[in-house]
Amino acid sequence: MKMRVLPQERSRITSSLECDSPPVSPWFQLDWGPASDLVFSVGCAASPRNPLAQARPRAFVAGLWQHDVGELFLKHAECDRYLEINLAPHGAWWSCLFQAYREPLDESPVPIVDLEATTTDDSWEASLTIPRDCLEDSLAFGGATRANVCFILGPAADRHHFSWADLAHDPPDFHQVADFVPIC
């Protein structure tokens, strides 16, 4: 039986946690790839602002969250373990498996099977594919999996935080697994 992951079409997050009408509206997509691997895609119609990603395109880079980035959080089906994946302009990426709230379990890169990125002066998009067996092994990925997709966008003086799931925290804390939503 093939699992369905939502949303399978591009979904826009139209309001930031700072205001209802931010200057940008990022999009994301979660879908199954050809080998039933999970494809995570992000993008924004705004000039890319991530000097770390620009300096090391398509590389594993820590600290991406300090600049423009899309983030995927996937929670273990049976406990509070979760995986965070950052995907930035120019295809730079980072991942970490946490055993509990902000407690790293494994900071080695999650395996990816495909990575694509397109960047122009006024927009960017990136996509990576994570092997399904990796997700099943580390997160018991399946029908009880919960997730959130978040963005951090804009210059430091005008930073905007976006979240697919409703967050009950101010300032925003994307690591709260209780806020994650079902995806399968």
C-alpha positions as CSV (number, residue, x, y, z in Angstrom):
1,M,0.0,0.0,0.0
2,K,1.4,3.4,-1.0
3,M,1.3,6.0,1.7
4,R,0.1,9.5,0.8
5,V,2.0,12.5,2.1
6,L,0.4,15.9,2.3
7,P,0.7,18.3,0.8
8,Q,1.6,16.8,-2.5
9,E,1.3,20.1,-4.3
10,R,3.1,23.4,-3.5
11,S,1.7,24.9,-0.4
12,R,2.3,28.6,0.4
13,I,2.6,29.9,3.9
14,T,1.1,33.3,3.6
15,S,1.4,34.8,7.0
16,S,4.5,35.0,9.2
17,L,4.5,34.8,12.9
18,E,5.4,38.5,13.0
19,C,2.6,39.8,10.8
20,D,-0.3,38.7,8.6
21,S,1.1,40.3,5.4
22,P,4.8,39.7,5.2
23,P,6.8,40.9,2.2
24,V,7.4,37.3,1.0
25,S,5.3,34.1,0.9
26,P,7.5,30.9,0.8
27,W,6.2,27.6,-0.5
28,F,7.0,24.0,0.2
29,Q,6.1,20.5,-1.0
30,L,6.4,17.0,0.4
31,D,5.9,14.1,-2.0
32,W,7.1,10.6,-2.8
33,G,9.9,10.2,-5.2
34,P,10.3,7.4,-7.8
35,A,11.6,4.9,-5.3
36,S,9.1,5.9,-2.6
37,D,11.7,8.2,-1.0
38,L,10.6,11.4,0.6
39,V,11.1,14.6,-1.5
40,F,11.3,17.9,0.4
41,S,11.1,21.0,-1.7
42,V,11.2,24.7,-0.7
43,G,11.3,28.0,-2.4
44,C,10.6,31.7,-2.2
45,A,10.1,34.6,-4.7
46,A,12.7,36.8,-3.0
47,S,16.3,37.5,-3.3
48,P,18.2,34.6,-1.6
49,R,20.0,35.8,1.6
50,N,22.3,33.0,2.9
51,P,26.0,33.7,2.5
52,L,26.8,30.3,4.1
53,A,24.8,28.5,1.4
54,Q,26.2,30.7,-1.4
55,A,29.8,30.0,-0.2
56,R,29.2,26.2,-0.2
57,P,26.4,25.3,-2.6
58,R,24.9,21.8,-2.4
59,A,27.1,21.1,0.6
60,F,26.3,20.0,4.2
61,V,26.6,23.3,6.2
62,A,25.9,24.0,9.8
63,G,24.3,27.3,10.9
64,L,22.0,27.7,7.9
65,W,19.1,28.8,10.2
66,Q,20.9,32.1,10.8
67,H,19.9,33.2,7.2
68,D,17.2,32.3,4.7
69,V,16.2,28.7,5.1
70,G,13.4,26.2,4.9
71,E,13.2,23.6,7.6
72,L,11.5,20.2,7.8
73,F,10.9,18.5,11.1
74,L,9.8,14.9,11.3
75,K,8.8,13.3,14.6
76,H,9.2,9.6,15.5
77,A,6.0,7.7,15.4
78,E,6.3,6.5,19.0
79,C,8.5,8.8,21.0
80,D,9.8,12.4,21.0
81,R,12.8,11.7,18.8
82,Y,12.8,13.9,15.7
83,L,14.8,14.8,12.6
84,E,15.5,18.4,11.5
85,I,16.5,19.1,8.0
86,N,17.5,22.6,6.8
87,L,17.5,23.4,3.1
88,A,18.8,26.8,1.9
89,P,19.2,28.7,-1.3
90,H,21.9,27.3,-3.5
91,G,21.1,23.8,-2.2
92,A,23.1,23.9,1.0
93,W,21.6,21.6,3.6
94,W,22.1,20.4,7.1
95,S,20.4,17.7,9.3
96,C,20.4,16.5,12.8
97,L,18.5,13.7,14.6
98,F,17.4,14.7,18.1
99,Q,16.6,12.2,20.9
100,A,14.4,14.7,22.7
101,Y,13.8,18.5,22.7
102,R,17.0,20.1,21.4
103,E,19.1,17.1,22.5
104,P,21.2,16.0,19.5
105,L,21.4,12.2,19.1
106,D,23.3,12.1,15.8
107,E,24.6,15.2,13.9
108,S,26.0,13.2,11.0
109,P,24.3,14.0,7.6
110,V,21.2,12.1,6.9
111,P,21.7,10.3,3.5
112,I,20.2,12.0,0.5
113,V,19.8,10.5,-2.9
114,D,19.1,13.7,-4.9
115,L,19.7,17.4,-4.5
116,E,18.6,20.2,-6.8
117,A,18.7,24.0,-6.5
118,T,17.9,26.9,-8.7
119,T,18.7,30.5,-7.6
120,T,18.1,33.8,-9.5
121,D,18.5,37.4,-8.4
122,D,14.9,37.4,-7.2
123,S,13.9,33.9,-6.3
124,W,15.2,30.5,-5.1
125,E,14.1,26.9,-4.8
126,A,15.8,23.8,-3.6
127,S,14.8,20.1,-3.3
128,L,16.3,17.1,-1.6
129,T,15.3,13.4,-1.5
130,I,15.7,11.3,1.6
131,P,15.6,7.5,1.4
132,R,12.5,6.1,2.9
133,D,14.4,3.2,4.6
134,C,16.5,5.8,6.5
135,L,13.3,7.5,7.7
136,E,11.8,4.1,8.7
137,D,14.9,3.1,10.6
138,S,15.5,6.3,12.5
139,L,11.9,7.5,13.0
140,A,9.6,4.5,12.5
141,F,8.2,6.6,9.6
142,G,4.7,5.8,8.7
143,G,1.0,6.5,9.4
144,A,1.7,8.1,12.9
145,T,4.4,10.4,11.6
146,R,4.0,14.1,12.5
147,A,5.8,17.0,10.9
148,N,6.2,20.7,10.5
149,V,7.7,22.8,7.8
150,C,9.1,26.2,8.8
151,F,11.0,29.1,7.2
152,I,13.3,31.8,8.5
153,L,13.5,34.6,5.9
154,G,14.7,38.1,5.5
155,P,17.6,40.2,6.8
156,A,18.3,40.2,10.5
157,A,16.6,43.6,11.1
158,D,13.4,42.4,9.3
159,R,13.4,38.6,10.0
160,H,10.2,36.7,9.4
161,H,9.4,33.2,10.8
162,F,6.8,31.0,9.0
163,S,5.3,27.7,10.2
164,W,2.9,25.3,8.5
165,A,1.7,24.1,11.9
166,D,0.1,26.5,14.4
167,L,2.7,27.4,17.1
168,A,1.7,28.4,20.6
169,H,5.1,29.9,21.5
170,D,6.5,33.4,21.4
171,P,9.2,33.7,20.3
172,P,8.7,30.9,17.8
173,D,10.2,27.6,18.8
174,F,10.1,25.2,15.8
175,H,11.4,22.2,18.0
176,Q,8.1,21.7,19.9
177,V,7.0,18.3,18.7
178,A,3.6,18.8,20.3
179,D,2.9,21.4,17.6
180,F,3.7,19.1,14.7
181,V,0.8,17.9,12.4
182,P,0.1,14.5,10.8
183,I,1.4,14.0,7.3
184,C,0.5,10.5,6.4
